[in-house]
C-alpha cells in the first residue's frame, strides 16, 4: 500500500517521502519539512499516533491524516484530540483519499497564508496596496470608507489585477482584522464538492464523508470569507448562498440543523455579472445581494504610474527571498516595462520580475531579461476581417501555455502551476476543463 500510494500521489504532482515504521517516520520528519503526514494507525506493535504527535511537536501547522482498518469512535476521538485533520477507513478508493489529501493541503495553505499576512501587516503598517496612480488612490479611499461596515462587497476587475489583495486590505483595515481571512476560488473546486467546502458536511452525507467537517463559512468565524470567481458558482449553490446572506444561517450537507453565519462576505469576479444575469447563468437576486458595494480594480495598463513602484516592491521581495540586496533596473528595462501592455496585469508583472531575478547575473536588470514572451500595445493581437470566436481563441491560448508548462516541468503539475503563476488546484480544474487531465500529464 505504501508503494502504491507513493506512485499515485507522485503522479498527482506531490513530492512524497516514505517510511516503513514509526522510527523511520519520525527520523524523516526531523530531516525535512512536510505539509502533510499520511500514516497508518497500526505500525507493527506501535501506533501511528506517535508519528502524529512527533509531527505536531515539530510543526503545529502540519496536517495529519490517519489510515485505519480499526475505525471506532474511540480511535477517531483519540486521533482528533492528538491533532489529526481527518481519518480514512480501509479499504478506501484513491478518489476518496485524494479528496481528503486535497482538503488537508488546502487547509495547510490557508493557515500559512494567514500567518504570512499577519506578519506582513505587522511589518508594513497601513495600506499594503501600491497606489501611486489616481485610479488606485480612489480604490484605497473607497476601501477606507467600507472597511468598518458589514455590507457585502463585490470586487470586479480583470484576472491578475489584485482583487484578493483588495479583499485582504478591506479585512485588515476593519474591526475583523484579528479574525480569520479565508479565501476560496469557486471555479477551482469541482461542482460536486463546492457545497461541502462552503457549508461543511456530516458523516455519511456522501461517499467519502467518513467524518463530519466544518465548512469555510463556519471556519471563518467572525472574520471574512472571500469568494473569488463567484461567477463560477453552480446555480444550486447560488440558491443556498442567497439564504446565507438573507438569514445569516447555513446548513451542512446531510444535516438537518443550521448554524449561525457571522463572517463577512466579499465576492470577486472577472466576469460581467450583469450579463451573466441577463443570460440566465447567475441569479439576479444573489447578484443584487452581493453587489451592495462595488469596488472596481483598474487594469495595470490603466494605472501606469504604479508599474515602477510595483516593480521595486517585487524586486525587494525577490531579493529578500534570495537573501541578497535588491537589484536595480536599467533605464532601458524601465522603459520596456512602461510600454508593455500587461494583459496579465499585476500577476504578469510579478512573474516577470521573479523570472528576471532568477536569470540575473549582476546587480542591474537589463531589458533583455524582460523580452521573452513580450506583447506590446498594437502588436499583440490582430482580429481577422471576418471576425473571430474569442472564447475559442482564449481556450486555445490557455491550452498551449499549459501544455508548454507541463512539457518544461516534465509533467510535474505542482511545478507547472508555479511556472504559470496559479495554484495546483486551479491547474487541475483547467486540465479537466480542457480535457488534458491524464496521468501522462
DRENKEKOL-166791 format. One line per 3 residues: for each residue x negated, y negated, z negated of C-alpha. Coordinates in nm, 3 decimals. Example, Ala and Ser with C-alpha at 12.3 -4.5 7.8 and 13.67 -1.06 7.14 Angstrom:
-1.230,0.450,-0.780; -1.367,0.106,-0.714
This chain:
0.000,0.000,0.000; -0.283,-0.239,-0.085; -0.446,-0.190,0.255
-0.114,-0.221,0.437; -0.031,-0.545,0.257; -0.379,-0.682,0.330
-0.330,-0.626,0.704; 0.026,-0.762,0.704; -0.047,-1.079,0.505
-0.363,-1.148,0.707; -0.153,-1.132,1.024; 0.076,-1.394,0.870
-0.223,-1.627,0.851; -0.318,-1.582,0.485; -0.669,-1.525,0.351
-0.641,-1.207,0.145; -0.867,-1.077,-0.135; -0.808,-0.723,-0.259
-0.887,-0.545,-0.586; -0.822,-0.185,-0.692; -0.769,-0.234,-1.064
-0.736,-0.482,-1.349; -1.112,-0.530,-1.395; -1.176,-0.594,-1.027
-0.878,-0.827,-1.009; -0.997,-1.040,-1.300; -1.350,-1.049,-1.155
-1.211,-1.168,-0.822; -1.017,-1.447,-0.996; -1.338,-1.571,-1.159
-1.525,-1.565,-0.828; -1.286,-1.766,-0.614; -0.978,-1.985,-0.626
-0.648,-1.833,-0.513; -0.298,-1.974,-0.468; -0.101,-1.655,-0.521
-0.159,-1.328,-0.707; 0.039,-1.024,-0.594; -0.010,-0.743,-0.845
0.143,-0.407,-0.925; 0.279,-0.370,-1.276; 0.124,-0.025,-1.324
-0.251,-0.024,-1.255; -0.368,0.313,-1.380; -0.340,0.308,-1.758
-0.338,-0.071,-1.767; -0.075,-0.332,-1.687; -0.068,-0.595,-1.415
0.043,-0.836,-1.688; -0.326,-0.853,-1.784; -0.406,-0.983,-1.436
-0.121,-1.232,-1.464; -0.244,-1.362,-1.798; -0.602,-1.393,-1.671
-0.486,-1.581,-1.360; -0.281,-1.826,-1.565; -0.568,-1.880,-1.808
-0.797,-1.979,-1.522; -0.539,-2.187,-1.333; -0.198,-2.251,-1.486
-0.061,-2.357,-1.144; -0.139,-2.027,-0.969; 0.173,-1.832,-0.875
0.203,-1.462,-0.962; 0.442,-1.205,-0.815; 0.478,-0.866,-0.983
0.549,-0.546,-0.785; 0.714,-0.272,-0.985; 0.897,0.054,-0.942
0.985,0.043,-1.312; 1.214,-0.256,-1.287; 1.408,-0.311,-1.607
1.539,-0.618,-1.778; 1.259,-0.587,-2.033; 0.997,-0.574,-1.759
1.137,-0.882,-1.588; 1.157,-1.077,-1.914; 0.802,-0.981,-2.008
0.668,-1.088,-1.669; 0.859,-1.417,-1.664; 0.755,-1.504,-2.020
0.394,-1.447,-1.921; 0.439,-1.692,-1.633; 0.529,-1.478,-1.331
0.703,-1.660,-1.047; 0.908,-1.354,-0.948; 0.901,-0.976,-0.921
0.989,-0.736,-0.640; 1.115,-0.386,-0.689; 0.956,-0.099,-0.497
1.035,0.024,-0.244; 1.072,-0.308,-0.063; 1.056,-0.406,0.304
0.798,-0.652,0.429; 1.053,-0.919,0.521; 1.173,-0.931,0.159
0.817,-0.956,0.033; 0.730,-1.228,0.287; 1.027,-1.433,0.168
0.904,-1.419,-0.194; 0.545,-1.497,-0.087; 0.654,-1.797,0.122
0.860,-1.940,-0.162; 0.584,-1.890,-0.417; 0.329,-2.063,-0.194
0.571,-2.347,-0.123; 0.616,-2.399,-0.496; 0.238,-2.397,-0.539
0.212,-2.664,-0.267; 0.478,-2.882,-0.428; 0.314,-2.865,-0.772
-0.026,-2.955,-0.624; 0.123,-3.239,-0.421; 0.299,-3.385,-0.724
-0.024,-3.371,-0.924; -0.214,-3.537,-0.640; 0.045,-3.811,-0.608
0.039,-3.890,-0.981; -0.341,-3.914,-0.968; -0.331,-4.135,-0.661
-0.070,-4.366,-0.809; -0.269,-4.391,-1.130; -0.585,-4.485,-0.943
-0.417,-4.721,-0.698; -0.155,-4.931,-0.878; 0.113,-5.099,-0.672
0.206,-5.012,-0.318; 0.041,-4.711,-0.158; 0.163,-4.826,0.182
-0.067,-5.009,0.423; 0.140,-5.314,0.511; -0.057,-5.593,0.679
0.189,-5.631,0.966; 0.507,-5.839,0.933; 0.718,-5.532,1.019
0.575,-5.322,0.736; 0.588,-5.611,0.491; 0.962,-5.620,0.546
0.977,-5.247,0.472; 0.786,-5.298,0.146; 1.022,-5.581,0.045
1.320,-5.353,0.104; 1.156,-5.073,-0.098; 1.108,-5.312,-0.391
1.478,-5.402,-0.377; 1.618,-5.049,-0.364; 1.372,-4.858,-0.585
1.568,-4.929,-0.902; 1.915,-4.846,-0.768; 2.067,-4.499,-0.740
2.221,-4.536,-0.393; 2.136,-4.277,-0.129; 1.873,-4.384,0.124
1.830,-4.283,0.488; 1.481,-4.336,0.630; 1.457,-4.343,1.010
1.162,-4.356,1.245; 0.962,-4.158,1.496; 0.771,-3.848,1.399
0.447,-3.932,1.220; 0.532,-4.289,1.112; 0.515,-4.204,0.741
0.876,-4.153,0.635; 0.773,-3.931,0.343; 0.522,-4.193,0.228
0.807,-4.445,0.216; 1.023,-4.200,0.019; 0.743,-4.140,-0.230
0.697,-4.515,-0.268; 1.068,-4.563,-0.345; 1.038,-4.289,-0.608
0.713,-4.425,-0.756; 0.847,-4.779,-0.795; 1.169,-4.676,-0.965
1.271,-4.552,-1.309; 1.234,-4.189,-1.191; 0.858,-4.211,-1.133
0.782,-3.975,-1.424; 1.030,-3.717,-1.293; 0.960,-3.469,-1.009
0.947,-3.571,-0.645; 1.031,-3.269,-0.431; 1.029,-3.265,-0.052
1.183,-3.014,0.186; 1.173,-3.008,0.566; 1.522,-2.900,0.668
1.401,-2.797,1.013; 1.117,-2.576,0.892; 1.332,-2.333,0.691
1.530,-2.055,0.865; 1.902,-2.129,0.877; 1.986,-1.828,0.661
1.760,-1.946,0.378; 1.821,-2.321,0.358; 2.118,-2.293,0.120
1.920,-2.076,-0.120; 1.631,-2.325,-0.108; 1.857,-2.618,-0.190
2.115,-2.467,-0.424; 1.937,-2.160,-0.560; 2.089,-1.813,-0.587
2.183,-1.548,-0.838; 2.053,-1.193,-0.847; 2.212,-0.977,-0.578
2.351,-1.271,-0.378; 2.189,-1.133,-0.062; 1.937,-0.872,0.046
1.606,-0.951,-0.122; 1.760,-1.153,-0.407; 1.604,-0.933,-0.675
1.635,-1.210,-0.933; 1.803,-1.543,-0.991; 1.628,-1.854,-0.865
1.697,-2.223,-0.914; 1.707,-2.436,-0.603; 1.538,-2.767,-0.529
1.843,-2.967,-0.638; 1.807,-2.823,-0.988; 1.426,-2.828,-0.989
1.422,-3.199,-0.903; 1.599,-3.263,-1.238; 1.641,-3.641,-1.273
1.377,-3.710,-1.011; 1.405,-3.738,-0.633; 1.479,-3.478,-0.367
1.353,-3.582,-0.024; 1.540,-3.414,0.263; 1.318,-3.455,0.568
1.460,-3.392,0.917; 1.814,-3.400,0.777; 1.948,-3.382,1.133
1.836,-3.017,1.148; 2.065,-2.916,0.861; 2.321,-2.648,0.968
2.685,-2.760,0.976; 2.784,-2.517,0.698; 2.515,-2.657,0.469
2.618,-3.012,0.559; 2.959,-2.940,0.405; 2.802,-2.822,0.079
2.562,-3.116,0.066; 2.857,-3.354,0.111; 3.018,-3.201,-0.200
2.694,-3.252,-0.392; 2.695,-3.621,-0.304; 3.065,-3.670,-0.379
3.093,-3.470,-0.701; 2.728,-3.455,-0.817; 2.769,-3.081,-0.861
2.627,-2.779,-0.678; 2.678,-2.404,-0.689; 2.403,-2.142,-0.643
2.455,-1.888,-0.366; 2.654,-1.594,-0.504; 2.755,-1.773,-0.825
3.094,-1.888,-0.950; 2.952,-2.158,-1.177; 2.848,-2.513,-1.088
2.559,-2.713,-1.227; 2.528,-3.089,-1.251; 2.302,-3.265,-1.000
2.109,-3.559,-1.145; 1.849,-3.606,-0.870; 1.845,-3.899,-0.631
1.873,-3.800,-0.265; 1.657,-3.960,0.003; 1.701,-3.829,0.357
1.493,-3.891,0.668; 1.528,-3.823,1.038; 1.359,-3.899,1.368
1.691,-3.846,1.547; 1.968,-4.093,1.621; 2.224,-3.956,1.375
2.499,-4.178,1.516; 2.454,-3.996,1.848; 2.444,-3.662,1.668
2.777,-3.750,1.506; 2.930,-3.856,1.838; 2.824,-3.527,1.997
2.957,-3.319,1.709; 2.629,-3.190,1.570; 2.635,-3.386,1.245
2.925,-3.457,1.013; 3.043,-3.816,1.023; 3.139,-3.824,0.655
2.799,-3.694,0.549; 2.626,-3.947,0.775; 2.802,-4.237,0.605
2.732,-4.093,0.259; 2.361,-4.068,0.334; 2.336,-4.395,0.523
2.420,-4.620,0.228; 2.084,-4.798,0.257; 1.878,-4.761,0.573
1.501,-4.806,0.588; 1.369,-4.817,0.945; 0.997,-4.747,0.965
0.839,-4.901,1.277; 0.616,-4.705,1.513; 0.243,-4.772,1.486
0.240,-4.941,1.829; 0.484,-5.195,1.680; 0.256,-5.273,1.384
-0.089,-5.301,1.540; -0.211,-5.523,1.256; -0.207,-5.207,1.042
-0.426,-4.993,1.269; -0.767,-5.106,1.140; -0.663,-5.120,0.770
-0.519,-4.769,0.808; -0.839,-4.659,0.980; -1.051,-4.797,0.695
-0.825,-4.620,0.444; -0.853,-4.283,0.621; -1.230,-4.325,0.662
-1.264,-4.382,0.288; -1.056,-4.073,0.210; -1.254,-3.862,0.459
-1.584,-3.983,0.314; -1.464,-3.907,-0.039; -1.378,-3.551,0.063
-1.726,-3.507,0.211; -1.898,-3.672,-0.085; -2.065,-3.945,0.119
-2.036,-4.319,0.179; -1.770,-4.433,0.429; -1.860,-4.470,0.795
-1.839,-4.798,0.982; -1.664,-4.845,1.316; -1.843,-4.993,1.615
-1.672,-5.286,1.783; -1.607,-5.064,2.087; -1.441,-4.800,1.869
-1.219,-5.063,1.709; -1.117,-5.193,2.049; -1.035,-4.843,2.169
-0.815,-4.774,1.866; -0.637,-5.108,1.901; -0.548,-5.046,2.266
-0.433,-4.688,2.216; -0.057,-4.618,2.237; -0.050,-4.371,1.943
0.252,-4.164,2.047; 0.188,-3.955,1.734; 0.185,-4.267,1.515
0.003,-4.274,1.180; -0.032,-3.896,1.172; -0.219,-3.908,1.505
-0.449,-4.182,1.376; -0.527,-3.985,1.060; -0.608,-3.673,1.264
-0.829,-3.878,1.498; -1.023,-4.018,1.201; -1.063,-3.672,1.047
-1.194,-3.537,1.378; -1.435,-3.830,1.423; -1.569,-3.790,1.071
-1.626,-3.418,1.126; -1.817,-3.478,1.450; -2.010,-3.790,1.346
-2.388,-3.761,1.330; -2.466,-4.104,1.188; -2.313,-4.373,0.972
-2.136,-4.551,1.259; -1.847,-4.411,1.461; -1.865,-4.494,1.830
-1.589,-4.497,2.095; -1.693,-4.157,2.232; -1.559,-3.993,1.914
-1.208,-4.118,1.993; -1.200,-4.033,2.365; -1.069,-3.674,2.357
-0.702,-3.646,2.439; -0.661,-4.024,2.459; -0.348,-4.165,2.623
-0.343,-4.534,2.699; -0.040,-4.757,2.749; 0.093,-4.742,3.104
-0.123,-4.438,3.190; 0.019,-4.174,2.955; 0.335,-4.081,3.142
0.491,-4.103,3.486; 0.864,-4.050,3.538; 0.949,-3.890,3.875
1.172,-4.087,4.110; 1.442,-3.822,4.084; 1.438,-3.835,3.704
1.340,-3.567,3.454; 1.455,-3.339,3.172; 1.295,-3.497,2.865
1.373,-3.208,2.628; 1.221,-2.953,2.867; 0.909,-3.166,2.916
0.860,-3.211,2.543; 0.911,-2.840,2.482; 0.652,-2.756,2.747
0.404,-3.000,2.593; 0.468,-2.861,2.244; 0.418,-2.506,2.371
0.089,-2.599,2.539; -0.052,-2.760,2.226; 0.049,-2.468,2.003
-0.093,-2.206,2.240; -0.420,-2.401,2.266; -0.443,-2.435,1.887
-0.386,-2.061,1.838; -0.649,-1.979,2.102; -0.901,-2.210,1.938
-0.838,-2.059,1.592; -0.833,-1.701,1.724; -0.470,-1.656,1.624
-0.507,-1.768,1.261; -0.181,-1.956,1.204; -0.286,-2.144,0.891
-0.589,-2.281,1.075; -0.379,-2.365,1.379; -0.129,-2.553,1.162
-0.411,-2.758,1.010; -0.552,-2.832,1.355; -0.209,-2.956,1.468
-0.156,-3.164,1.155; 0.153,-2.973,1.047; 0.248,-2.727,0.776
0.220,-2.349,0.810; 0.596,-2.315,0.760; 0.668,-2.577,1.027
0.439,-2.396,1.269; 0.618,-2.067,1.204; 0.950,-2.239,1.275
0.817,-2.382,1.602; 0.672,-2.046,1.707; 1.011,-1.883,1.656
1.189,-2.166,1.838; 0.958,-2.135,2.139; 0.961,-1.756,2.143
0.591,-1.735,2.052; 0.635,-1.558,1.716; 0.443,-1.242,1.793
0.185,-1.054,1.584; -0.071,-1.122,1.857; -0.044,-1.494,1.784
